[in-house]
Amino acid sequence: MSTISPSDILFATVSQRGNMILNIRLSGMECASDIYRAIRSSLPGISGITRLSIRNASQGWASASAHLFR
């Protein structure tokens, strides 16, 4: 994942077992931990392996990876 500035507009998509379970627009994030925290608060019961896609519309980069929520 590239750098994140608090003024960036981010789009995060979380899917699990082929089903999209969250599509959220974020701003004010300073690091990846802030993104994970926002996802966890939006999906309090999430657990297991998910596919996390993040697109930074302000800087023009995108990232997709598997992520384990416990």
N, CA and C atoms as a LAMMPS dump frame, in Angstrom:
ITEM: TIMESTEP
0
ITEM: NUMBER OF ATOMS
210
ITEM: BOX BOUNDS ff ff ff
-5.0000000000000000e+02 5.0000000000000000e+02
-5.0000000000000000e+02 5.0000000000000000e+02
-5.0000000000000000e+02 5.0000000000000000e+02
ITEM: ATOMS id mol type element x y z
1 1 1 N 0.845 -1.164 0
2 1 2 C 0 0 0
3 1 3 C 0.897 1.236 0
4 2 1 N 0.542 2.207 -0.787
5 2 2 C 1.322 3.447 -0.865
6 2 3 C 0.948 4.386 0.28
7 3 1 N 1.457 5.597 0.211
8 3 2 C 1.204 6.554 1.29
9 3 3 C -0.253 7.015 1.307
10 4 1 N -0.684 7.399 2.491
11 4 2 C -2.04 7.893 2.692
12 4 3 C -1.942 9.216 3.434
13 5 1 N -2.643 10.216 2.943
14 5 2 C -2.707 11.515 3.606
15 5 3 C -4.117 11.719 4.152
16 6 1 N -4.269 12.46 5.242
17 6 2 C -5.599 12.675 5.814
18 6 3 C -6.587 13.327 4.848
19 7 1 N -6.111 14.04 3.842
20 7 2 C -7.003 14.706 2.894
21 7 3 C -7.418 13.798 1.733
22 8 1 N -6.881 12.588 1.668
23 8 2 C -7.202 11.664 0.574
24 8 3 C -8.615 11.104 0.693
25 9 1 N -9.205 10.828 -0.457
26 9 2 C -10.489 10.146 -0.539
27 9 3 C -10.192 8.696 -0.897
28 10 1 N -10.611 7.778 -0.026
29 10 2 C -10.36 6.354 -0.223
30 10 3 C -11.675 5.608 -0.401
31 11 1 N -11.637 4.584 -1.231
32 11 2 C -12.77 3.69 -1.398
33 11 3 C -12.293 2.292 -1.022
34 12 1 N -12.973 1.665 -0.076
35 12 2 C -12.601 0.328 0.37
36 12 3 C -13.754 -0.631 0.101
37 13 1 N -13.421 -1.784 -0.445
38 13 2 C -14.397 -2.834 -0.696
39 13 3 C -13.907 -4.101 -0.001
40 14 1 N -14.803 -4.72 0.736
41 14 2 C -14.487 -5.967 1.427
42 14 3 C -15.417 -7.037 0.877
43 15 1 N -14.825 -8.153 0.452
44 15 2 C -15.637 -9.282 0
45 15 3 C -15.169 -10.544 0.706
46 16 1 N -16.113 -11.448 0.896
47 16 2 C -15.824 -12.698 1.58
48 16 3 C -16.594 -13.802 0.873
49 17 1 N -15.891 -14.867 0.503
50 17 2 C -16.473 -15.994 -0.228
51 17 3 C -17.205 -15.543 -1.494
52 18 1 N -16.644 -14.528 -2.158
53 18 2 C -17.2 -14.048 -3.413
54 18 3 C -18.34 -13.06 -3.286
55 19 1 N -18.742 -12.728 -2.068
56 19 2 C -19.835 -11.776 -1.845
57 19 3 C -19.294 -10.469 -1.297
58 20 1 N -19.681 -9.35 -1.936
59 20 2 C -19.271 -8.055 -1.421
60 20 3 C -20.078 -7.778 -0.153
61 21 1 N -19.378 -7.532 0.947
62 21 2 C -20.071 -7.291 2.201
63 21 3 C -19.953 -5.842 2.679
64 22 1 N -19.051 -5.08 2.059
65 22 2 C -18.916 -3.679 2.423
66 22 3 C -18.283 -2.906 1.277
67 23 1 N -18.846 -1.753 1.001
68 23 2 C -18.282 -0.806 0.041
69 23 3 C -18.403 0.557 0.712
70 24 1 N -17.276 1.15 1.076
71 24 2 C -17.3 2.352 1.907
72 24 3 C -16.349 3.414 1.362
73 25 1 N -16.741 4.67 1.54
74 25 2 C -15.908 5.816 1.171
75 25 3 C -15.324 6.364 2.455
76 26 1 N -14.016 6.581 2.477
77 26 2 C -13.329 7.029 3.68
78 26 3 C -12.518 8.289 3.417
79 27 1 N -12.386 9.11 4.425
80 27 2 C -11.476 10.262 4.364
81 27 3 C -10.976 10.508 5.785
82 28 1 N -9.887 11.215 5.904
83 28 2 C -9.302 11.496 7.209
84 28 3 C -8.426 10.372 7.732
85 29 1 N -8.167 9.363 6.919
86 29 2 C -7.328 8.245 7.328
87 29 3 C -5.857 8.642 7.2
88 30 1 N -5.047 8.231 8.164
89 30 2 C -3.621 8.554 8.129
90 30 3 C -2.738 7.348 7.869
91 31 1 N -3.276 6.134 8.089
92 31 2 C -2.487 4.923 7.893
93 31 3 C -3.423 3.743 7.663
94 32 1 N -2.847 2.592 7.335
95 32 2 C -3.639 1.395 7.071
96 32 3 C -4.434 0.973 8.304
97 33 1 N -3.892 1.161 9.483
98 33 2 C -4.61 0.797 10.708
99 33 3 C -5.923 1.563 10.847
100 34 1 N -5.933 2.821 10.414
101 34 2 C -7.167 3.602 10.452
102 34 3 C -8.224 2.997 9.524
103 35 1 N -7.782 2.506 8.377
104 35 2 C -8.705 1.877 7.426
105 35 3 C -9.288 0.607 8.026
106 36 1 N -8.434 -0.24 8.609
107 36 2 C -8.905 -1.484 9.225
108 36 3 C -9.872 -1.19 10.368
109 37 1 N -9.589 -0.16 11.144
110 37 2 C -10.457 0.226 12.258
111 37 3 C -11.828 0.666 11.744
112 38 1 N -11.86 1.425 10.657
113 38 2 C -13.128 1.878 10.073
114 38 3 C -13.93 0.699 9.534
115 39 1 N -13.247 -0.254 8.921
116 39 2 C -13.93 -1.444 8.403
117 39 3 C -14.489 -2.261 9.557
118 40 1 N -13.693 -2.466 10.594
119 40 2 C -14.145 -3.247 11.743
120 40 3 C -15.357 -2.601 12.42
121 41 1 N -15.378 -1.267 12.499
122 41 2 C -16.528 -0.599 13.123
123 41 3 C -17.771 -0.674 12.24
124 42 1 N -17.587 -0.757 10.929
125 42 2 C -18.723 -0.895 10.015
126 42 3 C -19.253 -2.324 9.968
127 43 1 N -18.375 -3.285 10.238
128 43 2 C -18.739 -4.702 10.234
129 43 3 C -18.284 -5.325 11.559
130 44 1 N -18.979 -5.061 12.647
131 44 2 C -18.493 -5.518 13.95
132 44 3 C -18.379 -7.033 14.101
133 45 1 N -19.154 -7.804 13.366
134 45 2 C -19.111 -9.252 13.511
135 45 3 C -18.233 -9.956 12.5
136 46 1 N -17.435 -9.215 11.761
137 46 2 C -16.636 -9.82 10.694
138 46 3 C -15.52 -10.688 11.278
139 47 1 N -15.345 -11.844 10.676
140 47 2 C -14.225 -12.703 11.033
141 47 3 C -13.911 -13.587 9.837
142 48 1 N -12.665 -14.006 9.761
143 48 2 C -12.225 -14.867 8.675
144 48 3 C -11.428 -14.119 7.63
145 49 1 N -11.132 -14.843 6.568
146 49 2 C -10.333 -14.282 5.476
147 49 3 C -11.245 -13.506 4.531
148 50 1 N -10.816 -12.311 4.194
149 50 2 C -11.565 -11.457 3.27
150 50 3 C -10.624 -10.937 2.195
151 51 1 N -11.207 -10.432 1.142
152 51 2 C -10.437 -9.723 0.112
153 51 3 C -10.714 -8.249 0.322
154 52 1 N -9.658 -7.499 0.555
155 52 2 C -9.76 -6.072 0.814
156 52 3 C -9.167 -5.309 -0.359
157 53 1 N -9.994 -4.504 -1.003
158 53 2 C -9.549 -3.662 -2.118
159 53 3 C -9.646 -2.212 -1.675
160 54 1 N -8.568 -1.477 -1.834
161 54 2 C -8.53 -0.065 -1.464
162 54 3 C -8.098 0.735 -2.677
163 55 1 N -8.873 1.787 -2.971
164 55 2 C -8.515 2.68 -4.07
165 55 3 C -8.389 4.085 -3.513
166 56 1 N -7.258 4.716 -3.766
167 56 2 C -7.027 6.089 -3.352
168 56 3 C -7.306 6.977 -4.558
169 57 1 N -8.477 7.604 -4.543
170 57 2 C -8.885 8.442 -5.674
171 57 3 C -8.054 9.709 -5.769
172 58 1 N -7.522 10.181 -4.67
173 58 2 C -6.74 11.419 -4.659
174 58 3 C -5.347 11.234 -5.242
175 59 1 N -4.709 10.092 -4.953
176 59 2 C -3.349 9.865 -5.422
177 59 3 C -3.28 8.932 -6.62
178 60 1 N -4.374 8.263 -6.932
179 60 2 C -4.426 7.445 -8.14
180 60 3 C -3.835 6.05 -8.023
181 61 1 N -3.848 5.453 -6.852
182 61 2 C -3.346 4.089 -6.737
183 61 3 C -4.436 3.193 -6.171
184 62 1 N -4.251 1.917 -6.391
185 62 2 C -5.184 0.899 -5.875
186 62 3 C -4.388 -0.283 -5.347
187 63 1 N -4.978 -0.969 -4.376
188 63 2 C -4.332 -2.116 -3.769
189 63 3 C -5.403 -3.15 -3.428
190 64 1 N -5.069 -4.429 -3.63
191 64 2 C -5.985 -5.503 -3.26
192 64 3 C -5.171 -6.609 -2.605
193 65 1 N -5.701 -7.136 -1.509
194 65 2 C -4.99 -8.2 -0.799
195 65 3 C -5.966 -8.989 0.061
196 66 1 N -5.512 -10.145 0.49
197 66 2 C -6.279 -10.942 1.442
198 66 3 C -5.974 -10.412 2.836
199 67 1 N -6.995 -10.39 3.667
200 67 2 C -6.819 -9.899 5.03
201 67 3 C -7.611 -10.785 5.984
202 68 1 N -7.012 -11.112 7.113
203 68 2 C -7.653 -11.944 8.115
204 68 3 C -8.191 -11.062 9.229
205 69 1 N -9.504 -11.096 9.416
206 69 2 C -10.131 -10.403 10.537
207 69 3 C -10.427 -11.44 11.613
208 70 1 N -10.094 -11.126 12.853
209 70 2 C -10.357 -12.044 13.974
210 70 3 C -11.321 -11.432 14.944
